[in-house]
Amino acid sequence: MKLLYFAWLKQRIGVAEETVAPPAEVRTVAALVDWLRARGPGYAQAFADLSTIRVAVNQEFARLDAAIGPDDEVALFPPVTGG
């Protein structure tokens, strides 16, 4: 699974992207986030408040209950505002 991090998420985690192989029971975005939180303090800090995070699975906006699989691309980013 390819993960992409943007803006302050990238800064807190320390990488812009990574390829991971979460356990088989990680089947939703929410389960992925829970698994990531346990990977270290940078992840725990980045995902402390899920209300400040948006997700896209395979370049389509997704909710936390969206299904994910090992070949998916998951992008995590803060809400975007324009001007």
ABEGO torsion letter per residue (X at the ends): XBBBBBEAAAAAAGBABBBBBBBAABABAAAAAAAAAAAEAAAAAAAABAAABBBBBGGBBBBAABBBBAABBBBBBBBBBBX
